Amino acid sequence: MAIEAGLVLFFVFVVLLVLGMPIAISIAFSSMMTLLLVIPFDVSAFSSAQKMVGSINSFSLIAIPFFVLSGIIMNNGGIAKKLVDFAMLFVGRVPGALAHTNVLGNALFGSISSSAIAASTSIGGVLIPQQVEEGYDRKFATAVNIASAPTGMVIPPSTAFIMYSLVAGGTSISALFMGGYLVGIFWSLGIMLVAFIVAKKNKYPVVEKGQMAHAGKIIKEAIPSLLLIVIIIGGILTGIFTAVEASAIAVIY
C-alpha cells in the first residue's frame, strides 16, 4: 500500500504539472488523492484541515511579513542604489566589475529583505541595463543576477531559517543564522570567481577611478542600511531580543 500511495502521489503531481496546473494546486490535489487511497474520506479531510490550521498557528511566523516589509520600505527609500555604490568601491577595478557588484549587491540587499525576488529586481534592475550599456553580454548579466539573487535568503536575517526552525521543532535560530553566513559568503565568492573568468576572457571593462573620489560619501550613505544587519544579528546572538522581536525592530528602524 505504501508503494501504491507513493506512485499515486508522484504520477498525479507530474500529470497536473504537465497539464499546466499551478504547483500549489498540484501539490494539494495529489496529496488529497493519496490520502483518499490510504485513509477514509472523513478521517483524511478532518486530519488535513486540522494539520493545515495547526501548522500556521505559530507566533514566530509573524517575523516573516515583518522582515519582508522592512525590505520593501528600504527598497522604496532608494537603499538598493546606495548598496550598489558601496559594493562598487570594493570590486570596481576588478575585471567584470559590474557583475561582481551585482553579486555583492544581491547579497547585501537580499540579506535585508530576505527575498531573492526583491534583490533580483532591485539590484538587477539597476545593474543589468548598465552592464549591457557597457558592453556585457545580456545573457551573462542575467545569469549572474539570477545565480546570486538567492544568496540573501541564506545570509541572515533569513525568513527561510525561521521557517526551518519551526518545522524542525525549535532548532536554534542564532546557530542557523551563523551557519548561513558561511554558505552565503562562499556562494557569492563562487559566482564572482566564474564571473571573473568570463569577464577576463571577454575583456569586459572595469569601472572608472572617479568612483573612489566619492568613497567617503558613499560609505556614509550605506552605513545606516548595513547597521540594520548588525543590530538584528547582534541583538539575537546577545539575547537582547528574539527573531520575532528583531523583525519588528527592523521595520521601525
Contacts in CASP RR format, 6 or more apart in sequence:
PFRMAT RR
TARGET T0000
AUTHOR 0000-0000-0000
METHOD contacts of the structure
MODEL  1
MAIEAGLVLFFVFVVLLVLGMPIAISIAFSSMMTLLLVIPFDVSAFSSAQ
KMVGSINSFSLIAIPFFVLSGIIMNNGGIAKKLVDFAMLFVGRVPGALAH
TNVLGNALFGSISSSAIAASTSIGGVLIPQQVEEGYDRKFATAVNIASAP
TGMVIPPSTAFIMYSLVAGGTSISALFMGGYLVGIFWSLGIMLVAFIVAK
KNKYPVVEKGQMAHAGKIIKEAIPSLLLIVIIIGGILTGIFTAVEASAIA
VIY
1 37 0 8 1.000
1 38 0 8 1.000
4 37 0 8 1.000
5 34 0 8 1.000
5 37 0 8 1.000
5 38 0 8 1.000
6 34 0 8 1.000
8 30 0 8 1.000
8 33 0 8 1.000
8 34 0 8 1.000
8 37 0 8 1.000
9 30 0 8 1.000
9 31 0 8 1.000
9 33 0 8 1.000
9 34 0 8 1.000
10 30 0 8 1.000
12 29 0 8 1.000
12 30 0 8 1.000
12 33 0 8 1.000
12 34 0 8 1.000
13 26 0 8 1.000
13 27 0 8 1.000
13 30 0 8 1.000
16 25 0 8 1.000
16 26 0 8 1.000
16 29 0 8 1.000
16 30 0 8 1.000
17 23 0 8 1.000
17 26 0 8 1.000
21 29 0 8 1.000
31 48 0 8 1.000
32 44 0 8 1.000
32 48 0 8 1.000
35 44 0 8 1.000
35 47 0 8 1.000
35 48 0 8 1.000
36 44 0 8 1.000
38 44 0 8 1.000
39 47 0 8 1.000
58 166 0 8 1.000
59 244 0 8 1.000
60 162 0 8 1.000
60 165 0 8 1.000
60 166 0 8 1.000
60 243 0 8 1.000
60 244 0 8 1.000
61 162 0 8 1.000
61 163 0 8 1.000
61 166 0 8 1.000
62 244 0 8 1.000
62 247 0 8 1.000
63 159 0 8 1.000
63 162 0 8 1.000
63 243 0 8 1.000
63 244 0 8 1.000
63 246 0 8 1.000
63 247 0 8 1.000
64 114 0 8 1.000
64 159 0 8 1.000
64 162 0 8 1.000
64 163 0 8 1.000
64 247 0 8 1.000
66 244 0 8 1.000
66 247 0 8 1.000
66 248 0 8 1.000
66 250 0 8 1.000
66 251 0 8 1.000
67 113 0 8 1.000
67 114 0 8 1.000
67 157 0 8 1.000
67 159 0 8 1.000
67 247 0 8 1.000
67 250 0 8 1.000
68 113 0 8 1.000
68 114 0 8 1.000
68 115 0 8 1.000
68 118 0 8 1.000
68 159 0 8 1.000
69 251 0 8 1.000
70 112 0 8 1.000
70 113 0 8 1.000
70 228 0 8 1.000
70 247 0 8 1.000
70 250 0 8 1.000
70 251 0 8 1.000
70 253 0 8 1.000
71 112 0 8 1.000
71 113 0 8 1.000
71 114 0 8 1.000
71 115 0 8 1.000
71 118 0 8 1.000
72 113 0 8 1.000
72 118 0 8 1.000
73 251 0 8 1.000
74 80 0 8 1.000
74 109 0 8 1.000
74 112 0 8 1.000
74 113 0 8 1.000
74 225 0 8 1.000
74 228 0 8 1.000
75 109 0 8 1.000
75 113 0 8 1.000
75 118 0 8 1.000
75 122 0 8 1.000
79 109 0 8 1.000
79 112 0 8 1.000
79 225 0 8 1.000
80 105 0 8 1.000
80 109 0 8 1.000
80 122 0 8 1.000
80 123 0 8 1.000
80 126 0 8 1.000
81 126 0 8 1.000
82 218 0 8 1.000
82 221 0 8 1.000
82 222 0 8 1.000
82 225 0 8 1.000
83 105 0 8 1.000
83 108 0 8 1.000
83 109 0 8 1.000
83 123 0 8 1.000
83 222 0 8 1.000
83 225 0 8 1.000
84 101 0 8 1.000
84 105 0 8 1.000
84 123 0 8 1.000
84 126 0 8 1.000
84 127 0 8 1.000
85 211 0 8 1.000
85 218 0 8 1.000
85 221 0 8 1.000
85 222 0 8 1.000
86 108 0 8 1.000
86 218 0 8 1.000
86 219 0 8 1.000
86 221 0 8 1.000
86 222 0 8 1.000
86 226 0 8 1.000
87 100 0 8 1.000
87 101 0 8 1.000
87 104 0 8 1.000
87 105 0 8 1.000
87 108 0 8 1.000
88 97 0 8 1.000
88 101 0 8 1.000
88 207 0 8 1.000
88 211 0 8 1.000
88 218 0 8 1.000
89 211 0 8 1.000
89 212 0 8 1.000
89 215 0 8 1.000
89 218 0 8 1.000
89 219 0 8 1.000
90 104 0 8 1.000
91 97 0 8 1.000
91 100 0 8 1.000
91 101 0 8 1.000
91 104 0 8 1.000
91 192 0 8 1.000
92 100 0 8 1.000
92 101 0 8 1.000
92 206 0 8 1.000
92 207 0 8 1.000
92 211 0 8 1.000
93 206 0 8 1.000
93 207 0 8 1.000
93 209 0 8 1.000
94 100 0 8 1.000
94 196 0 8 1.000
94 206 0 8 1.000
95 196 0 8 1.000
95 199 0 8 1.000
95 200 0 8 1.000
95 203 0 8 1.000
95 204 0 8 1.000
95 206 0 8 1.000
96 136 0 8 1.000
96 195 0 8 1.000
96 196 0 8 1.000
96 199 0 8 1.000
96 204 0 8 1.000
96 205 0 8 1.000
96 206 0 8 1.000
97 205 0 8 1.000
97 206 0 8 1.000
97 207 0 8 1.000
98 127 0 8 1.000
98 130 0 8 1.000
98 131 0 8 1.000
98 134 0 8 1.000
98 136 0 8 1.000
98 141 0 8 1.000
98 204 0 8 1.000
98 207 0 8 1.000
99 131 0 8 1.000
99 136 0 8 1.000
99 140 0 8 1.000
99 141 0 8 1.000
99 144 0 8 1.000
99 192 0 8 1.000
99 195 0 8 1.000
99 198 0 8 1.000
99 199 0 8 1.000
99 204 0 8 1.000
100 192 0 8 1.000
100 195 0 8 1.000
100 196 0 8 1.000
101 127 0 8 1.000
102 123 0 8 1.000
102 124 0 8 1.000
102 127 0 8 1.000
102 128 0 8 1.000
102 131 0 8 1.000
102 141 0 8 1.000
102 144 0 8 1.000
102 145 0 8 1.000
102 148 0 8 1.000
103 144 0 8 1.000
103 148 0 8 1.000
103 151 0 8 1.000
103 188 0 8 1.000
103 191 0 8 1.000
103 192 0 8 1.000
103 195 0 8 1.000
104 188 0 8 1.000
105 119 0 8 1.000
105 123 0 8 1.000
106 119 0 8 1.000
106 120 0 8 1.000
106 123 0 8 1.000
106 124 0 8 1.000
106 145 0 8 1.000
106 148 0 8 1.000
106 149 0 8 1.000
106 151 0 8 1.000
106 152 0 8 1.000
107 148 0 8 1.000
107 151 0 8 1.000
107 152 0 8 1.000
107 155 0 8 1.000
107 184 0 8 1.000
107 188 0 8 1.000
108 225 0 8 1.000
108 226 0 8 1.000
109 118 0 8 1.000
109 119 0 8 1.000
109 122 0 8 1.000
109 123 0 8 1.000
109 152 0 8 1.000
110 116 0 8 1.000
110 118 0 8 1.000
110 119 0 8 1.000
110 149 0 8 1.000
110 151 0 8 1.000
110 152 0 8 1.000
110 153 0 8 1.000
110 155 0 8 1.000
111 152 0 8 1.000
111 155 0 8 1.000
111 156 0 8 1.000
111 157 0 8 1.000
111 158 0 8 1.000
111 229 0 8 1.000
112 225 0 8 1.000
112 228 0 8 1.000
112 229 0 8 1.000
113 119 0 8 1.000
113 122 0 8 1.000
113 152 0 8 1.000
114 152 0 8 1.000
114 153 0 8 1.000
114 157 0 8 1.000
114 158 0 8 1.000
114 159 0 8 1.000
114 160 0 8 1.000
115 153 0 8 1.000
116 149 0 8 1.000
116 150 0 8 1.000
116 152 0 8 1.000
116 153 0 8 1.000
117 149 0 8 1.000
119 149 0 8 1.000
119 152 0 8 1.000
120 145 0 8 1.000
120 146 0 8 1.000
120 149 0 8 1.000
123 145 0 8 1.000
123 149 0 8 1.000
124 145 0 8 1.000
127 141 0 8 1.000
127 145 0 8 1.000
128 138 0 8 1.000
128 141 0 8 1.000
128 142 0 8 1.000
128 145 0 8 1.000
131 138 0 8 1.000
131 140 0 8 1.000
131 141 0 8 1.000
132 138 0 8 1.000
132 141 0 8 1.000
134 204 0 8 1.000
134 205 0 8 1.000
135 204 0 8 1.000
135 205 0 8 1.000
136 204 0 8 1.000
137 202 0 8 1.000
140 198 0 8 1.000
140 202 0 8 1.000
144 191 0 8 1.000
144 195 0 8 1.000
147 191 0 8 1.000
148 187 0 8 1.000
148 188 0 8 1.000
148 191 0 8 1.000
151 184 0 8 1.000
151 187 0 8 1.000
151 188 0 8 1.000
151 191 0 8 1.000
152 158 0 8 1.000
152 184 0 8 1.000
153 159 0 8 1.000
153 160 0 8 1.000
154 160 0 8 1.000
154 161 0 8 1.000
154 180 0 8 1.000
154 183 0 8 1.000
154 184 0 8 1.000
154 187 0 8 1.000
155 180 0 8 1.000
155 181 0 8 1.000
155 184 0 8 1.000
155 185 0 8 1.000
156 177 0 8 1.000
156 178 0 8 1.000
156 180 0 8 1.000
156 181 0 8 1.000
156 229 0 8 1.000
156 232 0 8 1.000
156 233 0 8 1.000
157 177 0 8 1.000
157 229 0 8 1.000
157 232 0 8 1.000
157 233 0 8 1.000
157 236 0 8 1.000
157 243 0 8 1.000
157 246 0 8 1.000
157 247 0 8 1.000
157 250 0 8 1.000
158 176 0 8 1.000
158 177 0 8 1.000
158 180 0 8 1.000
161 173 0 8 1.000
161 176 0 8 1.000
161 177 0 8 1.000
161 180 0 8 1.000
162 173 0 8 1.000
162 243 0 8 1.000
164 171 0 8 1.000
164 176 0 8 1.000
165 171 0 8 1.000
165 172 0 8 1.000
165 173 0 8 1.000
165 176 0 8 1.000
173 236 0 8 1.000
173 243 0 8 1.000
174 236 0 8 1.000
174 237 0 8 1.000
177 233 0 8 1.000
177 236 0 8 1.000
177 237 0 8 1.000
178 237 0 8 1.000
198 204 0 8 1.000
211 218 0 8 1.000
228 250 0 8 1.000
228 253 0 8 1.000
231 249 0 8 1.000
231 253 0 8 1.000
232 246 0 8 1.000
232 249 0 8 1.000
232 250 0 8 1.000
234 240 0 8 1.000
235 241 0 8 1.000
235 246 0 8 1.000
236 242 0 8 1.000
236 243 0 8 1.000
236 246 0 8 1.000
241 249 0 8 1.000
END
